[in-house]
Amino acid sequence: MMLLSLELLVRAFHLTKDYPVRIVDAQEVEKWQPHQTGYSVTGNRRQNFSEFHINSAGFNSSRDYKPSKTHFEIALVGDSFIEGFHQPYYNSIGKKIEAHFNNIPVYEYGYAGYDFADEVHLVDAYKDTFEAIDCVILNLTFKDDLERDTYSVLTDRMRFETPFYRRLRQFKLLNYAKNIGALNPIKALPGKLINTVKGRFKSDKQAPQKAVSSVDSLAIYQKRLDNFIALTTTYNYNKAKNILLLDASKTPDVFLNYLHTHNYKYIDYSQLLAQSKTKTNLVYDMHWNDHGRTLVAKAIADYLKTHGIVKTP
């Protein structure tokens, strides 16, 4: 009865998030199953509570996507920062960009975990749709999004859609306990036992961790650059239409120089965030808060205006 009461309490006050269903469609694009709604919740005191709405295309947005070759349209492609589960779907980055222009729709293709391979594959898989869209903005974080040079469906994420995991998600109390860290000691117990057993056969002296040298860093940067080159070549990246969205302060010069030299367009939002006197990310993680999203939307709108991509009166 106590567990049942707690389960009802968690449900009544929306203390834990809803989990939309993931799918992989016929074009091998991983996304959300269309036509789902729910609430995204973070923290044991609902530090963040927002509603999501998965549209007919399988992405979190207030609108359905109906691109037309006779009307100017923008597509915004990216990971959880673009997906926007930390923000009510009706106040997304796309809606904030639309507020800067008159009658220009922004189609948001955001999905948690997308890297650059996911993004360029999506654009290619839906090429008929994206050919009708006039401007495509692809979010890119150099540190995280260029770890592979080819696309394939990541089975690690899709394993959460097995019947076993779907049944577990029905128990809201279990989800709540997991999300606030109450189950961490139990999850860590097997690892501790294994380490204890291994420790009996190891010397007490542990080898010091090797620091990453500047030479190693350059090799990592070059590998990521090579992956970027491979992906843009494989998917015939459209330099005329596509624009990268990035934080230049967290992007190495070797990559920025390559973009300049080879005429890749990009929007840098780092200065607006750095100059803000108000916090731009959430309390509990580095996703943008409402103010941060407003500034990123402004950076995008300013770029489109100053470069003549969107004609304004």
Long-range contacts (C-beta under 8 A, 24 or more apart in sequence): 3-173, 6-173, 7-171, 7-172, 7-173, 10-172, 10-173, 10-176, 11-172, 13-46, 14-39, 14-41, 14-46, 14-49, 15-41, 15-44, 15-46, 15-172, 15-176, 16-41, 16-172, 16-175, 16-176, 16-179, 17-41, 17-42, 17-175, 17-179, 18-52, 19-169, 19-175, 20-52, 20-54, 21-161, 21-166, 22-157, 22-158, 22-160, 22-161, 23-58, 23-161, 24-153, 24-158, 25-58, 27-125, 27-126, 28-121, 28-125, 28-153, 29-58, 29-121, 29-122, 29-125, 29-126, 30-111, 30-118, 30-153, 30-154, 30-157, 30-158, 31-57, 31-58, 31-59, 31-111, 32-58, 32-59, 32-60, 32-111, 33-58, 34-58, 40-85, 40-86, 41-179, 42-86, 42-179, 42-282, 42-284, 42-285, 43-180, 43-284, 44-176, 44-179, 44-180, 47-282, 47-283, 47-284, 48-86, 48-282, 48-284, 50-85, 50-86, 50-87, 50-88, 50-89, 51-88, 51-89, 51-90, 52-85, 52-89, 53-89, 53-90, 57-107, 57-109, 59-83, 59-108, 59-109, 59-110, 59-111, 60-84, 60-85, 60-89, 60-92, 60-108, 60-110, 61-89, 61-92, 61-94, 61-107, 61-108, 62-89, 62-90, 62-92, 62-95, 63-105, 63-107, 65-107, 65-129, 67-107, 67-129, 67-130, 67-132, 67-133, 68-132, 69-132, 71-105, 72-104, 72-134, 72-135, 72-310, 73-104, 73-105, 73-106, 73-107, 73-132, 73-133, 73-134, 73-135, 74-104, 74-105, 74-106, 74-107, 74-133, 74-134, 74-135, 74-136, 74-137, 74-304, 75-106, 75-107, 75-108, 75-109, 75-130, 75-133, 75-135, 75-136, 75-137, 76-106, 76-107, 76-108, 76-109, 76-110, 76-137, 76-139, 76-245, 76-300, 77-109, 77-110, 77-114, 77-119, 77-122, 77-123, 77-136, 77-137, 77-138, 77-139, 78-109, 78-110, 78-114, 78-119, 78-138, 78-139, 78-245, 79-110, 79-111, 79-112, 79-113, 79-114, 79-115, 79-139, 79-141, 79-145, 80-110, 80-111, 80-112, 80-113, 80-287, 81-110, 81-139, 81-287, 81-288, 82-108, 82-109, 82-110, 82-139, 83-108, 83-110, 83-111, 83-112, 84-108, 84-110, 84-293, 85-112, 86-282, 86-287, 86-288, 86-289, 87-290, 87-293, 91-290, 92-293, 93-293, 93-296, 93-297, 93-300, 96-293, 96-294, 96-297, 96-298, 97-297, 97-300, 97-301, 99-297, 100-297, 100-298, 100-301, 100-305, 101-301, 101-310, 101-312, 104-310, 107-133, 113-154, 113-157, 114-145, 115-144, 115-145, 115-146, 115-147, 115-148, 116-140, 116-145, 116-146, 116-227, 116-228, 116-231, 117-148, 117-149, 117-150, 117-151, 117-231, 118-151, 120-151, 120-231, 120-232, 120-234, 120-235, 120-237, 121-151, 121-235, 123-235, 123-242, 124-235, 124-236, 133-241, 134-241, 135-241, 135-243, 135-304, 135-309, 135-310, 136-238, 136-241, 136-242, 136-243, 137-242, 137-243, 137-244, 137-245, 137-267, 137-300, 138-242, 138-243, 138-244, 138-245, 139-244, 139-245, 139-246, 140-244, 140-245, 140-246, 140-266, 141-246, 141-247, 141-250, 142-224, 142-246, 142-250, 142-251, 142-252, 142-255, 143-250, 146-224, 146-225, 146-227, 146-228, 147-224, 147-227, 148-227, 149-226, 149-227, 149-230, 149-231, 150-230, 150-231, 150-234, 151-231, 218-254, 221-252, 221-254, 221-255, 222-254, 224-255, 225-254, 225-255, 225-258, 228-255, 228-258, 239-263, 239-264, 239-265, 243-267, 243-303, 245-269, 245-296, 245-300, 247-273, 249-274, 265-307, 267-299, 267-300, 267-303, 268-299, 269-295, 269-296, 269-299, 269-300, 272-296, 272-298, 272-299
